[in-house]
Amino acid sequence: MRTLALLLTVGGGLLAQDGLTVAEAIRRAWKDQAGLKSGRALAESRREEASGQRDLRLPTLTLNAQGVRTDEPMMAFGMKLNQSRITAMDFNPSSLNRPDPIAGFGGSAVLRQPLYTGGRLGAARAAGDFSAQGEAASQARREQEAALAVVEAYFGAQVAEQALVWVADTRTWVQGLQAFVGARVAQGLMLEAELQRLKAFGAQVEAQGAETTRQLRTARSGLGLLTGTGPVEGPLATPLSEAPAGPSAASTSGSRGDLQAAEFQAKAAAQAARAAKGSLLPEVGLELGAGTLRQSWSQGGTWTWAALGVSWKVFSAPDQSKARAARAQARSAEEMWTFKRQQAQHEVRAAREAVVAAEARHAAARESLAAATESRRLREARHREGLTPLTDVLDAEAAVQGARTLLLQSLYDLRVSRAALDLATGAPIEGVTP
């Protein structure tokens, strides 16, 4: 059967062998699509935030420089003391009460090291790491969802292309039948109404061709949007009927990015709750410093200090509320992870059933097209012998068109349902890996 054979060899006669393959289209989407680029930037920001959280345990060094001029009594006496130039005259009540303006410049360096924070810093570091890993897993899931969308657009364009081939096939068939019926009408062996009915049928074919052309352009434009390249104009080299590369998702299970993301988000929320609890506990810190205040580069004083301190918010209603909220968020994230696992199990079951149903529809569509094509051949032969009215022939042609549409749709559904099963199980879509 010529039309069926043509469909099953799409990519041979119709498509150039060096055209865009579905694997190349998927990789282009991963590389060039603006939406996925945005996701990669978001994942990078989470990694940088996590890096900052890991550095919270490190000491902080603060440098300060200042220049001061004042005649305020307390500050003036203190500046002289810091500049190491106090004399007996500076204790004169008149000098103490109304000092002359004094100026100086100096600076300090302070090193602070947290020693104990109630586990807050360690929990914050772990939460940042889990959050970064969760965003990376979400990005992997977005890439797989984009790959499924590419498969839908890619093979949707091929369905439209094949439909256009069949429209041209039908147009040629109508033109040949019109010549035959026109000759019979001229001989007075058929009514003019038969020829007009055939012309009306031909107009319907032309309308179908216009709609199919629109669908093809829309599919190619969508494919270009997904790949980030604009409308795809070149040939598509992966045949619709070709089995996807790599092991079947029916027997292979991968790792779903959305499940990994939900797990990491639950772990991050649990660590955030620990950090919130740590804010209610005492903190111990060490501070080391050195300072100087100069009257000139060669004259002035210097000093150092070391301090070990403890601070504790014995009661803080806002902090306690934040801790309770963090615990609730941790429970929410844990329940969401459980729901995501249950949802994934449902999606796998539904996807497997969809593949089985698509395979059954495809087998039925092949038989339907074979039967409809043979019926059309027989009715057309009987019509040429004058034994069957034209309406029967047109009905047979309409049945062939319906069977062709069913076959194309079943092939498309089968290919897409397999890709959806890959997405549900976490297997590489079309066997394509980053």
Phi, psi and chi 1 to 4 in degrees:
 res  aa     phi    psi   chi1   chi2   chi3   chi4
   1 MET       -  120.8 -170.1  167.7   49.5      -
   2 ARG   -66.8  -45.4 -172.2  179.1   72.2   83.7
   3 THR   -66.2  -40.4   53.3      -      -      -
   4 LEU   -65.4  -42.5 -179.2   58.2      -      -
   5 ALA   -63.9  -35.4      -      -      -      -
   6 LEU   -64.0  -43.7  179.9   60.2      -      -
   7 LEU   -61.9  -44.6  173.3   67.6      -      -
   8 LEU   -72.4   -9.4  -62.9  179.0      -      -
   9 THR  -117.1   23.1   57.0      -      -      -
  10 VAL   -57.1  136.9  167.2      -      -      -
  11 GLY   102.5  -13.9      -      -      -      -
  12 GLY   -94.1  -76.3      -      -      -      -
  13 GLY   -76.5  -38.8      -      -      -      -
  14 LEU   -81.1  -33.9  -71.6  177.6      -      -
  15 LEU  -116.0  136.2  -56.8  176.0      -      -
  16 ALA   -68.5  144.6      -      -      -      -
  17 GLN   -68.9  -21.8  -64.3  -59.6  -38.0      -
  18 ASP   -99.8   20.8   57.9  -11.2      -      -
  19 GLY   -77.9 -174.1      -      -      -      -
  20 LEU   -74.1  122.1  178.1   68.2      -      -
  21 THR   -87.1  162.6   66.9      -      -      -
  22 VAL   -66.6  -33.3   68.4      -      -      -
  23 ALA   -64.9  -41.7      -      -      -      -
  24 GLU   -65.2  -38.8  -68.9  169.9  -12.6      -
  25 ALA   -63.4  -40.7      -      -      -      -
  26 ILE   -64.7  -44.3  -69.9  172.8      -      -
  27 ARG   -67.2  -35.0  -70.6 -166.2  174.0   94.5
  28 ARG   -62.2  -41.6  -77.7 -171.1 -170.6  179.3
  29 ALA   -61.0  -45.3      -      -      -      -
  30 TRP   -61.3  -33.5  -70.3  -15.6      -      -
  31 LYS   -87.0  -41.0  177.7  177.7  179.5  -69.5
  32 ASP  -112.3  -14.3  -62.9  -32.8      -      -
  33 GLN   -67.6  130.7 -171.1 -165.1  115.7      -
  34 ALA   -63.6  -37.0      -      -      -      -
  35 GLY   -61.7  -41.8      -      -      -      -
  36 LEU   -73.3  -32.2  -66.6  179.7      -      -
  37 LYS   -62.0  -40.3  -73.1 -178.6  178.1  179.1
  38 SER   -61.2  -41.5  172.6      -      -      -
  39 GLY   -63.3  -39.7      -      -      -      -
  40 ARG   -64.3  -39.5  -74.9 -164.6  -67.1  -87.9
  41 ALA   -64.6  -38.1      -      -      -      -
  42 LEU   -65.1  -41.5 -179.2   59.7      -      -
  43 ALA   -63.5  -38.6      -      -      -      -
  44 GLU   -64.8  -39.0 -178.9 -179.3   -2.2      -
  45 SER   -64.3  -37.0   73.5      -      -      -
  46 ARG   -66.0  -38.0  -67.6  -70.0 -175.3  -89.8
  47 ARG   -63.9  -40.9  -71.9 -166.3  -61.6  -89.1
  48 GLU   -67.3  -38.2  -67.8  -59.6  -35.0      -
  49 GLU   -62.6  -40.9  -70.6  174.8   -0.1      -
  50 ALA   -64.1  -38.2      -      -      -      -
  51 SER   -61.8  -40.4  177.2      -      -      -
  52 GLY   -64.2  -37.6      -      -      -      -
  53 GLN   -65.3  -37.1  -63.6  -72.6   -9.3      -
  54 ARG   -65.2  -26.2  -73.1 -167.7  -66.7  -90.3
  55 ASP   -85.9    0.4  -66.1  -20.5      -      -
  56 LEU   -63.4  -26.3  -70.9  175.1      -      -
  57 ARG   -75.7  -16.3  -70.4 -178.7  177.6  -84.8
  58 LEU   -74.5  153.1  -61.6  178.3      -      -
  59 PRO   -69.5  157.0   24.6  -33.2      -      -
  60 THR  -113.3  138.2   58.6      -      -      -
  61 LEU  -115.5  124.2  176.5   62.6      -      -
  62 THR  -118.3  126.7  -56.7      -      -      -
  63 LEU  -108.1  141.5  -59.6  178.4      -      -
  64 ASN  -138.7  138.1  179.6   53.3      -      -
  65 ALA  -132.4  144.9      -      -      -      -
  66 GLN  -155.3  155.6   60.9  178.8   -6.6      -
  67 GLY  -129.2  134.5      -      -      -      -
  68 VAL  -134.3  141.5 -178.6      -      -      -
  69 ARG  -138.3  125.2 -177.5 -178.3 -174.9  -80.7
  70 THR  -155.7  155.8 -177.4      -      -      -
  71 ASP  -123.2   16.6   60.5   -0.1      -      -
  72 GLU   -69.0  127.0 -166.2  -90.0  -31.6      -
  73 PRO   -54.2  -49.9  -27.6   34.9      -      -
  74 MET   -62.8  -46.4  178.8   79.5   67.4      -
  75 MET   -67.7  -39.2  -71.3 -172.2   62.6      -
  76 ALA   -62.4  -44.0      -      -      -      -
  77 PHE   -65.5  -42.7 -174.3   82.1      -      -
  78 GLY   -64.3  -38.2      -      -      -      -
  79 MET   -64.9  -41.7  -75.3 -177.2   61.9      -
  80 LYS   -62.6  -38.6  -77.0 -171.6  174.7 -178.0
  81 LEU   -64.3  -43.1 -171.5   61.7      -      -
  82 ASN   -69.3  -26.5  -74.3  -20.7      -      -
  83 GLN   -86.5    2.5  -69.7  174.8  -18.9      -
  84 SER    58.7   43.2  -59.6      -      -      -
  85 ARG  -133.7   32.0   57.3  179.6  179.5  130.8
  86 ILE   -72.8  133.6  -71.1  -70.8      -      -
  87 THR  -124.8  174.5   64.1      -      -      -
  88 ALA   -63.2  -32.5      -      -      -      -
  89 MET   -63.8  -25.0  -67.6  -62.3  -63.3      -
  90 ASP   -71.5  -11.0  -67.8  -41.6      -      -
  91 PHE   -94.7    1.6  -70.6   92.4      -      -
  92 ASN   -63.0  127.7 -172.8  -39.6      -      -
  93 PRO   -53.4  -37.6  -27.8   35.8      -      -
  94 SER   -64.0  -39.7  176.6      -      -      -
  95 SER   -70.8  -35.1  -61.0      -      -      -
  96 LEU   -68.7  -39.9  -72.9  173.2      -      -
  97 ASN   -79.0  -37.3  -68.0  -32.4      -      -
  98 ARG  -131.0   73.5  -72.0  177.8  -64.9  -82.3
  99 PRO   -74.3  156.1   29.5  -35.7      -      -
 100 ASP   -72.2  152.3  -65.8  -29.4      -      -
 101 PRO   -56.5  141.2  -24.5   34.6      -      -
 102 ILE  -129.1  144.6 -174.9  172.2      -      -
 103 ALA  -128.7  155.9      -      -      -      -
 104 GLY  -170.3  168.1      -      -      -      -
 105 PHE  -142.1  153.1   61.9   92.2      -      -
 106 GLY  -176.2 -163.0      -      -      -      -
 107 GLY  -170.7  178.6      -      -      -      -
 108 SER  -151.7  158.8   63.5      -      -      -
 109 ALA  -132.2  127.2      -      -      -      -
 110 VAL  -126.3  127.7 -179.2      -      -      -
 111 LEU  -111.8  121.9 -176.9   70.5      -      -
 112 ARG  -118.4  132.6  -64.3 -176.3  177.3   90.2
 113 GLN  -130.1  116.7  172.7   64.9   57.1      -
 114 PRO   -71.9  132.7   23.9  -31.3      -      -
 115 LEU  -103.3  -38.6  -60.0  178.6      -      -
 116 TYR  -148.1  128.4  174.3   73.5      -      -
 117 THR  -128.4   22.4   59.1      -      -      -
 118 GLY    70.7   21.7      -      -      -      -
 119 GLY    82.4    2.7      -      -      -      -
 120 ARG   -64.6  -44.1  178.2  172.4   54.3   85.2
 121 LEU   -69.3  -41.9  -64.3 -174.3      -      -
 122 GLY   -63.3  -40.6      -      -      -      -
 123 ALA   -67.4  -39.7      -      -      -      -
 124 ALA   -64.0  -38.9      -      -      -      -
 125 ARG   -63.7  -46.2  173.1 -177.1  177.5 -180.0
 126 ALA   -63.9  -40.4      -      -      -      -
 127 ALA   -62.0  -40.8      -      -      -      -
 128 GLY   -64.1  -42.2      -      -      -      -
 129 ASP   -63.1  -44.9  -71.9  -20.5      -      -
 130 PHE   -65.4  -38.3  -74.4  134.4      -      -
 131 SER   -63.5  -41.3  178.3      -      -      -
 132 ALA   -65.6  -42.4      -      -      -      -
 133 GLN   -65.4  -36.1  -66.0  176.0   62.9      -
 134 GLY   -65.2  -40.2      -      -      -      -
 135 GLU   -68.6  -36.3 -169.6   56.6   45.9      -
 136 ALA   -63.5  -40.9      -      -      -      -
 137 ALA   -66.4  -38.1      -      -      -      -
 138 SER   -63.4  -37.7  -65.8      -      -      -
 139 GLN   -64.9  -40.3  175.4   64.6   10.9      -
 140 ALA   -61.5  -39.6      -      -      -      -
 141 ARG   -66.3  -41.7 -180.0   64.2  175.5 -178.9
 142 ARG   -61.0  -36.5  -71.5 -169.0  -70.3  -93.7
 143 GLU   -66.7  -39.1  -70.6  178.5   -7.2      -
 144 GLN   -69.2  -37.2  -71.1  -56.4  -58.0      -
 145 GLU   -65.1  -37.7  -69.7  172.3  -14.6      -
 146 ALA   -64.9  -37.7      -      -      -      -
 147 ALA   -62.7  -41.0      -      -      -      -
 148 LEU   -63.2  -42.3  176.2   58.9      -      -
 149 ALA   -62.8  -37.0      -      -      -      -
 150 VAL   -63.4  -43.6  167.2      -      -      -
 151 VAL   -59.1  -44.0  169.0      -      -      -
 152 GLU   -62.8  -46.2  -67.1  173.1  -15.2      -
 153 ALA   -70.1  -40.7      -      -      -      -
 154 TYR   -60.9  -52.5 -174.2   95.4      -      -
 155 PHE   -79.8  -21.2  -67.9  111.9      -      -
 156 GLY   -63.3  -38.6      -      -      -      -
 157 ALA   -65.0  -39.4      -      -      -      -
 158 GLN   -66.4  -37.9  -75.6 -158.8   11.2      -
 159 VAL   -59.9  -44.9  165.2      -      -      -
 160 ALA   -64.6  -38.3      -      -      -      -
 161 GLU   -63.6  -44.4  -74.1  179.9  -13.3      -
 162 GLN   -66.0  -37.6 -179.1   59.7   44.4      -
 163 ALA   -61.8  -37.5      -      -      -      -
 164 LEU   -65.2  -37.8  -80.9  178.9      -      -
 165 VAL   -61.0  -42.3  171.3      -      -      -
 166 TRP   -71.2  -31.8  -82.9  -21.8      -      -
 167 VAL   -62.6  -43.5  165.3      -      -      -
 168 ALA   -64.1  -37.7      -      -      -      -
 169 ASP   -61.9  -44.6 -166.9   20.2      -      -
 170 THR   -66.3  -39.5  -57.9      -      -      -
 171 ARG   -59.9  -44.2 -176.4 -174.3  -63.5  114.4
 172 THR   -62.5  -40.5  -59.0      -      -      -
 173 TRP   -63.3  -42.6  176.0   83.6      -      -
 174 VAL   -64.0  -42.2  169.4      -      -      -
 175 GLN   -62.7  -41.1  -69.6  171.2   -9.2      -
 176 GLY   -64.6  -40.4      -      -      -      -
 177 LEU   -69.1  -34.7 -167.2   56.2      -      -
 178 GLN   -62.5  -41.4  -83.2 -177.3  -24.0      -
 179 ALA   -62.1  -41.2      -      -      -      -
 180 PHE   -65.9  -47.5  171.8   76.5      -      -
 181 VAL   -67.8  -38.2  172.8      -      -      -
 182 GLY   -60.7  -40.7      -      -      -      -
 183 ALA   -64.7  -39.4      -      -      -      -
 184 ARG   -67.8  -37.2  -71.6  -61.9 -177.7   94.9
 185 VAL   -65.1  -41.3  169.7      -      -      -
 186 ALA   -63.3  -30.4      -      -      -      -
 187 GLN   -84.1   -5.2  -65.2  170.5    4.4      -
 188 GLY    79.2   14.3      -      -      -      -
 189 LEU   -92.3  -13.6  -60.6  176.3      -      -
 190 MET  -136.0  157.5  -74.0 -173.1  178.8      -
 191 LEU   -80.7  152.9  -62.6  175.9      -      -
 192 GLU   -60.7  -30.2  178.1   67.6   22.8      -
 193 ALA   -60.9  -32.5      -      -      -      -
 194 GLU   -62.4  -42.1  -62.1  -73.6  -63.1      -
 195 LEU   -67.4  -39.9 -177.2   58.9      -      -
 196 GLN   -66.5  -38.1  -64.1  -55.3  -41.2      -
 197 ARG   -62.7  -38.6 -176.6  177.6  -69.4  110.1
 198 LEU   -68.1  -37.4 -166.3   55.1      -      -
 199 LYS   -65.8  -38.5  -71.1 -178.1  179.0  179.6
 200 ALA   -63.5  -39.5      -      -      -      -
 201 PHE   -63.2  -40.0 -173.5   82.5      -      -
 202 GLY   -63.0  -36.0      -      -      -      -
 203 ALA   -65.0  -38.0      -      -      -      -
 204 GLN   -62.7  -39.0  -65.8  175.8    2.7      -
 205 VAL   -62.4  -42.4  172.4      -      -      -
 206 GLU   -63.3  -40.4  -65.7  -59.1  -33.3      -
 207 ALA   -63.7  -39.5      -      -      -      -
 208 GLN   -62.8  -39.8 -179.0 -176.3   -1.0      -
 209 GLY   -63.8  -39.4      -      -      -      -
 210 ALA   -64.8  -41.9      -      -      -      -
 211 GLU   -66.9  -39.3  174.1   61.4   17.9      -
 212 THR   -66.2  -37.3  -56.6      -      -      -
 213 THR   -62.1  -41.1  -61.1      -      -      -
 214 ARG   -61.9  -44.2 -178.1 -163.1   65.5   79.0
 215 GLN   -62.2  -38.7  -66.5  173.8   -4.5      -
 216 LEU   -64.3  -46.2  173.1   60.1      -      -
 217 ARG   -65.0  -38.6  -69.8  173.5  178.4  169.8
 218 THR   -64.6  -42.6  -60.4      -      -      -
 219 ALA   -64.4  -41.7      -      -      -      -
 220 ARG   -68.8  -36.0  -77.2 -176.5  170.3  -91.4
 221 SER   -65.5  -42.1  177.0      -      -      -
 222 GLY   -63.7  -37.7      -      -      -      -
 223 LEU   -64.5  -39.2 -179.1   58.5      -      -
 224 GLY   -65.7  -36.9      -      -      -      -
 225 LEU   -62.3  -42.5  173.8   64.9      -      -
 226 LEU   -68.7  -36.4  -68.3  168.1      -      -
 227 THR   -87.1   -8.2   56.9      -      -      -
 228 GLY    74.0   22.3      -      -      -      -
 229 THR  -117.0    0.5   59.1      -      -      -
 230 GLY    83.3  175.5      -      -      -      -
 231 PRO   -50.6  131.9  -26.3   34.7      -      -
 232 VAL   -84.0  121.2  176.0      -      -      -
 233 GLU  -107.0  -21.3  -59.6  -64.9  -16.8      -
 234 GLY   -77.6  176.8      -      -      -      -
 235 PRO   -70.9  153.7   25.4  -34.0      -      -
 236 LEU  -107.1  120.4  -54.3  178.5      -      -
 237 ALA   -95.2  -13.5      -      -      -      -
 238 THR   -89.3  117.6  -58.7      -      -      -
 239 PRO   -64.6  144.3  -19.0   31.0      -      -
 240 LEU   -61.2  -36.1  174.7   60.4      -      -
 241 SER   -86.3   -3.2   59.1      -      -      -
 242 GLU   -74.6  137.2 -179.1 -178.0  -85.3      -
 243 ALA   -67.7  141.1      -      -      -      -
 244 PRO   -58.1  147.1  -20.8   31.2      -      -
 245 ALA   -71.5  154.5      -      -      -      -
 246 GLY    87.5  175.0      -      -      -      -
 247 PRO   -66.3  152.0   24.0  -33.0      -      -
 248 SER   -70.2  139.9  170.1      -      -      -
 249 ALA   -67.7  -19.3      -      -      -      -
 250 ALA   -64.3  -27.3      -      -      -      -
 251 SER  -116.4    1.7   58.9      -      -      -
 252 THR  -124.8  131.7  -57.5      -      -      -
 253 SER  -119.4  132.7  178.3      -      -      -
 254 GLY  -108.9 -153.5      -      -      -      -
 255 SER  -119.6  117.0  151.9      -      -      -
 256 ARG   -79.5  128.9  -76.4 -179.4   52.0  147.7
 257 GLY   -63.9  -35.5      -      -      -      -
 258 ASP   -69.1  -33.1   56.5  -22.4      -      -
 259 LEU   -69.4  -42.0  -66.7 -174.5      -      -
 260 GLN   -62.2  -41.6  -69.4 -179.0  -32.5      -
 261 ALA   -62.7  -43.2      -      -      -      -
 262 ALA   -62.9  -39.0      -      -      -      -
 263 GLU   -64.4  -46.7  178.7 -177.1    3.9      -
 264 PHE   -65.2  -36.9  -73.6  130.5      -      -
 265 GLN   -65.4  -38.1  -72.3  164.4    3.5      -
 266 ALA   -63.9  -43.4      -      -      -      -
 267 LYS   -65.9  -39.4  -68.6 -180.0  177.7  179.0
 268 ALA   -64.3  -40.5      -      -      -      -
 269 ALA   -65.5  -38.0      -      -      -      -
 270 ALA   -63.8  -41.3      -      -      -      -
 271 GLN   -68.9  -34.9  -66.6  -61.9  -36.4      -
 272 ALA   -64.3  -36.0      -      -      -      -
 273 ALA   -65.0  -39.7      -      -      -      -
 274 ARG   -61.8  -41.2  -78.1 -172.2   55.2 -157.3
 275 ALA   -64.8  -40.2      -      -      -      -
 276 ALA   -64.9  -38.0      -      -      -      -
 277 LYS   -65.5  -37.9  179.4 -179.1  178.0 -178.6
 278 GLY   -63.6  -26.4      -      -      -      -
 279 SER   -68.3  -14.3   66.3      -      -      -
 280 LEU   -89.7   -6.3  -56.0  175.5      -      -
 281 LEU   -98.9  162.4  -61.0  176.6      -      -
 282 PRO   -66.9  155.8   23.1  -33.2      -      -
 283 GLU  -121.1  139.6  -61.4 -178.5   10.2      -
 284 VAL  -119.5  131.8  179.4      -      -      -
 285 GLY  -141.4  154.1      -      -      -      -
 286 LEU  -113.8  136.7  174.4   66.7      -      -
 287 GLU  -130.5  128.4 -179.9  176.4  -62.1      -
 288 LEU  -121.6  138.0  -55.8  174.8      -      -
 289 GLY  -151.3  163.0      -      -      -      -
 290 ALA  -146.9  141.2      -      -      -      -
 291 GLY  -142.1  165.7      -      -      -      -
 292 THR  -150.7  147.5 -177.3      -      -      -
 293 LEU  -137.0  122.2 -171.7   62.4      -      -
 294 ARG  -115.2  141.5  -40.4  -66.2  -62.6  179.3
 295 GLN   -83.6  -34.7  179.3 -177.2    6.2      -
 296 SER  -151.6  175.2   64.5      -      -      -
 297 TRP   -59.0  -29.1  -69.4  110.6      -      -
 298 SER   -98.6  -12.3   59.9      -      -      -
 299 GLN  -125.0  133.4  -67.1 -177.7  -33.9      -
 300 GLY   161.4  179.7      -      -      -      -
 301 GLY  -121.5  156.1      -      -      -      -
 302 THR  -133.3  155.4   59.8      -      -      -
 303 TRP  -154.9  161.6   61.7   91.9      -      -
 304 THR  -135.2  163.1   61.1      -      -      -
 305 TRP  -154.0  157.2   72.8   92.2      -      -
 306 ALA  -139.3  136.5      -      -      -      -
 307 ALA  -142.1  138.9      -      -      -      -
 308 LEU  -119.6  119.4 -179.2   66.2      -      -
 309 GLY  -129.5  156.9      -      -      -      -
 310 VAL  -127.4  132.7  178.8      -      -      -
 311 SER  -129.3  145.0   65.9      -      -      -
 312 TRP  -152.6  119.8 -171.1    1.7      -      -
 313 LYS   -81.2   94.9  -68.7 -177.5 -178.6  179.0
 314 VAL   -62.1  -36.3  178.1      -      -      -
 315 PHE  -144.4  126.7  176.1   76.5      -      -
 316 SER  -147.6  103.3  172.8      -      -      -
 317 ALA   -59.1  -43.2      -      -      -      -
 318 PRO   -60.9  -41.8  -24.7   35.0      -      -
 319 ASP   -66.1  -37.5  -74.2  -13.3      -      -
 320 GLN   -66.5  -38.4  -70.3 -179.3  -11.7      -
 321 SER   -64.4  -40.4  -63.1      -      -      -
 322 LYS   -63.5  -38.2  -69.8  178.2 -178.3  179.2
 323 ALA   -65.5  -42.4      -      -      -      -
 324 ARG   -64.6  -40.2  -70.6 -167.1  -63.6  -90.3
 325 ALA   -64.0  -39.0      -      -      -      -
 326 ALA   -65.9  -38.5      -      -      -      -
 327 ARG   -65.5  -38.8  -71.0 -165.0  -63.7  -89.9
 328 ALA   -65.4  -39.3      -      -      -      -
 329 GLN   -64.8  -36.6  -69.4  174.6   -7.2      -
 330 ALA   -64.8  -42.1      -      -      -      -
 331 ARG   -64.1  -39.8  -68.4 -165.5  -57.1  -88.3
 332 SER   -61.6  -45.5  172.4      -      -      -
 333 ALA   -64.7  -37.2      -      -      -      -
 334 GLU   -65.6  -43.2 -175.0   70.3   25.1      -
 335 GLU   -66.3  -36.7  -66.8  -60.6  -29.0      -
 336 MET   -65.4  -37.5  179.0   55.3   66.8      -
 337 TRP   -62.5  -43.0 -178.7   28.5      -      -
 338 THR   -60.6  -43.9  -60.6      -      -      -
 339 PHE   -64.3  -39.8  173.4   73.9      -      -
 340 LYS   -61.9  -39.5  -74.0  -72.1 -173.0 -179.4
 341 ARG   -64.9  -43.1  -66.3 -162.5  -58.9  -90.2
 342 GLN   -64.2  -41.0  -64.6  170.2  -13.0      -
 343 GLN   -63.5  -39.9 -176.3 -178.0   43.0      -
 344 ALA   -63.5  -40.9      -      -      -      -
 345 GLN   -62.0  -41.3  -67.2  170.1   -2.7      -
 346 HIS   -63.7  -43.9  162.0   72.4      -      -
 347 GLU   -63.6  -36.7  -70.2  175.5   -5.6      -
 348 VAL   -64.9  -46.0  169.6      -      -      -
 349 ARG   -61.0  -45.5  -70.5 -167.7  -63.7  -92.3
 350 ALA   -64.4  -38.9      -      -      -      -
 351 ALA   -67.5  -39.1      -      -      -      -
 352 ARG   -63.5  -42.0  -67.3 -173.2 -165.9  -81.2
 353 GLU   -64.4  -37.1  -68.4  -60.7  -34.1      -
 354 ALA   -63.8  -38.6      -      -      -      -
 355 VAL   -65.9  -43.9  170.7      -      -      -
 356 VAL   -61.5  -44.4  171.9      -      -      -
 357 ALA   -64.5  -39.6      -      -      -      -
 358 ALA   -65.1  -39.0      -      -      -      -
 359 GLU   -63.6  -41.5  -70.0  173.0  -16.9      -
 360 ALA   -65.5  -42.5      -      -      -      -
 361 ARG   -63.6  -37.1  -73.3 -163.1  -56.2  -88.5
 362 HIS   -66.1  -43.6  176.6   54.3      -      -
 363 ALA   -62.6  -42.3      -      -      -      -
 364 ALA   -66.2  -37.6      -      -      -      -
 365 ALA   -65.3  -38.4      -      -      -      -
 366 ARG   -61.7  -45.0  -71.8  170.0   62.5   94.5
 367 GLU   -66.4  -39.7  -65.8  179.7    2.4      -
 368 SER   -62.7  -41.7  175.2      -      -      -
 369 LEU   -67.2  -41.0 -179.8   56.5      -      -
 370 ALA   -61.5  -44.0      -      -      -      -
 371 ALA   -67.2  -42.8      -      -      -      -
 372 ALA   -65.6  -38.1      -      -      -      -
 373 THR   -65.7  -43.3  -57.4      -      -      -
 374 GLU   -65.4  -39.8  179.6   62.0   15.5      -
 375 SER   -62.5  -40.9  174.7      -      -      -
 376 ARG   -63.9  -41.5 -177.2 -172.5   64.9  175.7
 377 ARG   -60.9  -44.1 -174.3 -171.7   67.8   79.7
 378 LEU   -66.3  -44.3  -66.3  174.3      -      -
 379 ARG   -66.0  -37.0  -68.7 -169.4 -175.6 -171.9
 380 GLU   -65.5  -41.5 -175.2  176.8   -7.4      -
 381 ALA   -63.1  -42.0      -      -      -      -
 382 ARG   -67.3  -33.4  -70.9  175.7   61.1   82.0
 383 HIS   -66.7  -39.0  175.0  -98.4      -      -
 384 ARG   -66.9  -23.3  -69.7 -177.7  179.0  -85.3
 385 GLU   -88.9   -1.6  -63.1  -64.8  -29.8      -
 386 GLY    79.1   18.4      -      -      -      -
 387 LEU  -100.3  -11.8  -58.4  175.8      -      -
 388 THR  -135.0  135.1  -59.6      -      -      -
 389 PRO   -68.5  160.2   24.1  -33.7      -      -
 390 LEU   -62.6  -33.0  179.1   61.8      -      -
 391 THR   -59.6  -35.4   53.3      -      -      -
 392 ASP   -65.9  -38.1  -74.0   -3.4      -      -
 393 VAL   -66.4  -43.1  177.1      -      -      -
 394 LEU   -66.4  -37.5  -63.7 -178.5      -      -
 395 ASP   -61.4  -40.6  -72.6  -15.0      -      -
 396 ALA   -65.3  -39.4      -      -      -      -
 397 GLU   -65.6  -40.3  176.1   60.6   26.5      -
 398 ALA   -62.4  -37.1      -      -      -      -
 399 ALA   -65.0  -38.4      -      -      -      -
 400 VAL   -63.5  -44.5  168.9      -      -      -
 401 GLN   -61.7  -42.4  -68.3 -177.1    7.8      -
 402 GLY   -62.5  -40.4      -      -      -      -
 403 ALA   -67.0  -37.4      -      -      -      -
 404 ARG   -63.0  -45.7  -73.8  171.4  168.8  174.5
 405 THR   -60.2  -43.2  -59.9      -      -      -
 406 LEU   -62.4  -40.3  179.8   61.3      -      -
 407 LEU   -66.2  -44.7 -178.9   58.5      -      -
 408 LEU   -62.2  -45.9  -88.7 -179.7      -      -
 409 GLN   -63.9  -38.5 -171.2   61.6   47.0      -
 410 SER   -68.4  -37.3   67.1      -      -      -
 411 LEU   -64.3  -43.7  -92.7  174.5      -      -
 412 TYR   -63.2  -47.1  174.6   80.9      -      -
 413 ASP   -60.8  -38.5  -69.7  -15.3      -      -
 414 LEU   -65.2  -45.0 -179.5   57.4      -      -
 415 ARG   -65.9  -45.1 -167.8   67.3 -179.9 -111.8
 416 VAL   -69.7  -37.9  171.0      -      -      -
 417 SER   -65.5  -33.5   64.5      -      -      -
 418 ARG   -66.4  -40.7  -73.2  171.2  175.4  167.9
 419 ALA   -65.8  -37.9      -      -      -      -
 420 ALA   -65.3  -35.1      -      -      -      -
 421 LEU   -66.3  -38.8  179.0   55.5      -      -
 422 ASP   -58.4  -44.8  -73.1  -21.1      -      -
 423 LEU   -63.1  -41.5 -178.5   67.2      -      -
 424 ALA   -67.5  -36.7      -      -      -      -
 425 THR   -89.9  -12.6   59.1      -      -      -
 426 GLY    87.4    8.4      -      -      -      -
 427 ALA   -77.4  155.9      -      -      -      -
 428 PRO   -62.4  126.3  -20.6   31.9      -      -
 429 ILE   -68.6  128.4  -66.4  177.4      -      -
 430 GLU    57.7   21.1  -67.9  -73.1  -34.6      -
 431 GLY    71.2   13.2      -      -      -      -
 432 VAL   -93.5  127.1 -178.0      -      -      -
 433 THR  -118.6  152.3   54.9      -      -      -
 434 PRO   -59.0      -  -22.0   33.2      -      -
